[in-house]
């Protein structure tokens, strides 16, 4: 069986193609279950390279009984469309960011609290611990199932076409695209910007046509979707950590025999850990790569942004929305925010 291998070069190679179905070097078994996994990310993003590896291992371990076909890059619809599809069974699996999942499961957005996490040690302490368990329990109440460990989208950074963001005041009046996620809209509004919720598949054109001046995403997204072509400055604010959940339709998941559910969960878990390592490595290498492509980087004092946010009602408002239990689980890793 030929497997897609992740390389730093691969993620940045324009036009690189991700095979949607692995190539078998032996006769194919008849599948008992044929499911779809949809994602919004470019085929070269680690989310998809690692998902394809998991799919190949699942096919192998199940002797072909479970066949999963990968559909990256919003091929089957926008993120909000696909969230509806995974709920009604139109697709069986869907990879979605925590920020957009929060539109259905409010608790899923708590890791996106502005300037909450200082580093990955704090992130994984929370998401592989009590906070992650709490969010999983809330997700399962909605008819969808988180099928594996949360994956890494990365720390989000601000890019603009007009001026660098070096201090909180630079955000005043900035027309910035945010995903359709209430907590991110709230964060930038609190800091004086003009946030515009726009679906990811419309982002490039919105920047190209100057509907918005800036956007915020992790470096891996900025690289794989070539946002550097329509942006000039990148400010390393790390204002929010964002993750990805692979979500399963409850009926489709429960239709699988116990052994197939165990295989799928095990292999998706392995790929989740591999994907986390990929993003961590890319965070170190992509800055130089994107600089070479013309993006101008600047570092900021993150504490100045956090202090500016504390002067608003942002933390108080979101603590009230998430509730004392969830907020205590967040602060166990982030430290006091209010």
C-alpha positions in Angstrom: 0.0 0.0 0.0 1.3 3.4 -1.0 1.0 6.0 1.8 1.1 9.8 1.5 4.1 11.0 3.5 4.2 14.5 5.0 7.1 16.7 4.2 7.7 20.4 4.8 8.3 20.8 1.1 5.0 19.0 0.3 2.9 21.4 2.3 4.2 24.4 0.4 4.3 22.9 -3.1 1.8 24.8 -5.2 -0.6 22.4 -6.9 0.4 19.4 -4.9 -2.3 16.8 -5.0 -3.5 14.6 -2.2 -4.8 11.3 -3.3 -8.4 11.0 -2.1 -8.2 7.2 -1.9 -5.1 5.3 -1.1 -3.6 3.1 -3.8 -3.8 -0.7 -3.1 -1.1 -3.0 -4.1 -3.3 -6.0 -3.4 -6.8 -7.0 -4.5 -9.4 -4.8 -2.8 -11.8 -6.3 -0.2 -15.5 -5.5 -0.5 -16.3 -2.7 2.0 -19.0 -3.3 4.5 -19.1 0.5 5.3 -18.1 3.3 2.9 -17.9 6.6 4.6 -16.9 10.2 3.7 -14.5 12.4 5.6 -14.8 16.1 4.7 -12.3 18.8 5.6 -11.9 22.5 4.8 -8.1 22.5 4.6 -5.9 22.5 1.5 -4.8 19.0 0.4 -1.2 19.7 1.5 -2.1 20.7 5.0 -1.0 18.2 7.7 -4.7 17.6 8.6 -5.2 16.0 5.3 -1.9 14.2 4.9 -2.3 12.6 8.3 -6.0 11.9 7.7 -5.1 10.0 4.6 -2.5 8.0 6.5 -5.2 7.1 9.1 -7.6 6.1 6.4 -5.0 3.8 4.8 -4.3 2.2 8.1 -8.0 1.8 8.9 -8.5 0.0 5.6 -5.6 -2.2 6.2 -6.5 -3.1 9.8 -10.1 -3.7 8.9 -9.2 -5.8 5.9 -11.2 -3.5 3.7 -14.4 -3.6 5.8 -14.3 0.1 6.5 -13.5 2.4 3.5 -13.3 6.1 4.1 -12.9 8.6 1.3 -11.3 11.9 2.0 -12.7 15.2 0.5 -10.4 18.1 1.4 -10.6 21.8 0.6 -14.4 22.3 1.2 -15.1 20.1 -1.9 -18.5 19.1 -0.3 -19.4 22.6 1.0 -18.4 25.4 3.4 -17.7 24.7 7.0 -21.1 25.7 8.1 -22.7 23.6 5.3 -20.7 20.6 6.4 -21.6 21.0 10.0 -25.2 20.5 9.0 -24.3 17.6 6.8 -22.5 15.7 9.5 -25.4 16.2 11.8 -27.9 14.9 9.3 -25.7 12.1 8.0 -24.9 13.6 4.5 -21.2 13.0 5.5 -20.1 10.6 8.2 -17.0 12.4 9.4 -16.1 16.1 9.3 -13.0 17.9 10.5 -14.0 21.3 12.1 -12.2 24.0 14.0 -13.2 24.6 17.6 -14.0 28.2 16.8 -16.8 27.3 14.3 -18.0 24.2 16.2 -18.8 26.8 19.0 -21.8 28.0 16.9 -23.4 24.6 17.7 -21.6 23.7 20.9 -20.8 26.9 22.8 -18.4 25.1 25.2 -16.2 24.1 22.2 -15.2 27.8 21.9 -13.7 28.1 25.3 -10.1 27.2 24.2 -10.4 30.2 21.8 -10.5 32.7 24.7 -8.2 35.5 23.8 -4.6 35.3 25.0 -5.5 32.4 27.4 -2.7 30.1 26.5 0.9 31.1 26.5 2.3 28.0 24.9 1.6 24.4 23.8 2.3 22.9 27.3 -0.7 24.9 28.6 -2.8 23.9 25.6 -2.3 20.2 25.9 -2.6 20.2 29.6 -6.1 21.6 29.1 -7.3 19.8 26.0 -6.0 16.3 27.0 -7.2 16.9 30.5 -10.3 18.2 32.3 -11.2 20.9 29.8 -11.1 18.6 26.9 -13.2 16.0 28.7 -15.8 18.7 29.5 -16.0 19.8 25.8 -16.3 16.2 24.6 -19.3 15.7 26.9 -21.0 18.8 25.6 -20.4 17.8 21.9 -22.0 14.4 22.4 -25.2 16.0 23.6 -25.8 17.4 20.0 -25.9 14.1 18.0 -22.3 14.2 16.8 -19.4 12.3 18.3 -15.7 13.5 18.7 -14.0 10.4 17.4 -10.4 11.1 18.4 -8.0 13.4 20.3 -8.3 17.1 19.3 -5.8 18.1 16.6 -3.8 21.3 16.3 -4.8 24.2 14.1 -2.2 26.4 15.8 -1.9 29.8 17.4 -3.6 32.4 15.2 -1.7 35.4 13.9 -2.9 38.6 12.3 -2.1 39.5 8.7 -3.0 42.8 7.0 -2.5 44.5 3.6 -2.4 48.0 5.0 -0.2 48.3 8.1 1.5 46.1 10.7 -0.2 45.5 14.0 2.4 46.2 16.7 0.2 47.4 19.6 -3.5 47.2 20.5 -4.3 50.7 19.2 -3.3 49.5 15.7 -6.4 47.4 15.6 -8.7 50.4 15.8 -11.1 50.3 12.9 -9.3 47.5 11.1 -11.6 45.6 8.8 -10.6 42.1 9.6 -12.1 38.8 8.5 -12.9 36.3 11.3 -14.5 32.9 11.0 -18.2 32.6 11.8 -17.3 32.2 15.5 -18.8 34.5 18.2 -15.8 34.5 20.5 -13.4 35.7 17.8 -15.9 38.4 16.6 -16.2 39.4 20.3 -12.4 39.5 20.8 -11.7 41.9 17.9 -14.7 44.1 18.6 -13.5 44.5 22.2 -10.1 45.6 20.9 -11.7 48.2 18.6 -11.4 46.4 15.2 -14.3 45.8 12.8 -14.6 42.0 12.5 -16.4 40.5 9.5 -17.5 36.9 9.8 -16.7 35.2 6.4 -16.6 31.5 5.5 -13.1 30.2 4.9 -13.8 29.3 1.3 -14.5 32.9 0.6 -11.5 34.3 2.4 -9.0 34.7 -0.4 -11.4 36.6 -2.7 -12.5 38.8 0.2 -8.8 39.8 0.8 -8.1 40.1 -2.9 -11.1 42.5 -3.5 -10.4 44.5 -0.4 -13.7 43.7 1.3 -11.5 43.2 4.3 -8.0 44.5 5.0 -6.8 41.7 7.2 -7.5 38.2 8.6 -6.2 36.0 11.3 -5.1 32.4 11.0 -2.2 30.0 12.0 0.9 30.1 9.8 0.1 26.7 8.2 -3.2 28.0 6.9 -1.6 31.2 5.6 1.0 29.1 3.8 -1.2 26.4 2.3 -3.9 28.7 1.1 -1.3 31.3 -0.2 -2.8 34.2 1.7 0.7 35.8 1.5 -0.2 36.7 -2.1 -2.9 39.1 -0.9 -1.4 40.2 2.5 1.7 42.2 3.3 2.3 42.1 7.1 2.1 39.3 9.7 2.0 40.2 13.4 2.8 37.3 15.7 0.0 38.0 18.2 -0.7 34.4 19.0 -4.0 35.8 20.2 -6.0 32.6 20.2 -5.1 28.9 20.0 -7.4 26.9 17.8 -7.9 23.1 17.4 -9.7 20.7 15.1 -12.1 18.0 16.1 -12.9 15.1 13.8 -16.6 14.8 14.3 -18.7 11.7 13.5 -22.4 11.4 12.8 -23.8 9.5 15.8 -25.9 7.0 13.8 -23.0 6.3 11.4 -20.5 5.8 14.2 -22.9 3.6 16.2 -23.6 1.5 13.1 -20.0 0.4 13.0 -19.2 -2.9 14.9 -17.2 -2.4 18.1 -14.0 -3.7 16.5 -14.3 -1.1 13.6 -15.0 1.7 16.0 -11.9 0.7 18.0 -9.7 0.6 14.9 -11.0 4.0 13.6 -10.6 5.7 16.9 -7.1 4.2 17.4 -5.8 5.2 14.0 -7.4 8.7 14.1 -5.8 9.2 17.5 -2.4 8.3 16.1 -2.8 10.7 13.2 -3.9 13.4 15.6 -0.7 13.2 17.6 1.4 13.1 14.4 -0.5 16.2 13.1 0.3 18.0 16.3 4.0 17.4 15.8 3.7 18.5 12.2 2.2 21.8 13.2 4.7 22.4 15.9 7.6 21.9 13.5 6.0 24.0 10.8 5.5 26.9 13.3 9.3 27.0 13.5 10.0 26.8 9.8 7.2 28.7 8.1 8.2 32.1 9.3 11.4 32.0 7.2 9.6 30.4 4.3 6.8 33.1 4.3 9.4 35.9 4.7 11.0 34.6 1.5 7.7 34.9 -0.2 7.4 38.6 0.8 5.4 38.6 4.0 6.8 41.1 6.5 6.8 39.7 10.1 6.8 41.6 13.4 6.7 40.4 17.0 4.5 42.0 19.6 4.2 42.2 23.3 1.3 39.8 23.9 0.9 41.1 27.5 0.0 44.5 26.2 -2.9 43.0 24.2 -4.0 40.9 27.1 -3.9 44.0 29.4 -6.0 45.9 26.9 -8.5 43.1 26.7 -8.7 43.0 30.6 -9.8 46.7 30.5 -12.9 45.6 28.6 -15.7 43.3 29.6 -14.5 40.5 27.3 -13.3 38.0 30.0 -16.2 38.8 32.4 -18.8 38.3 29.6 -17.4 35.0 28.4 -17.0 33.6 31.9 -20.7 34.3 32.4 -21.5 32.5 29.1 -19.3 29.5 29.6 -20.1 29.1 33.3 -18.0 28.7 36.4 -17.2 25.0 35.9 -15.8 25.4 32.4 -14.0 28.7 33.3 -12.3 27.0 36.2 -11.1 24.2 34.0 -9.7 26.8 31.5 -7.9 28.8 34.2 -6.4 25.6 35.6 -4.1 25.7 32.5 -4.2 29.4 31.5 -3.9 31.0 34.9 -6.2 33.7 36.1 -7.9 35.7 33.4 -10.4 37.9 35.2 
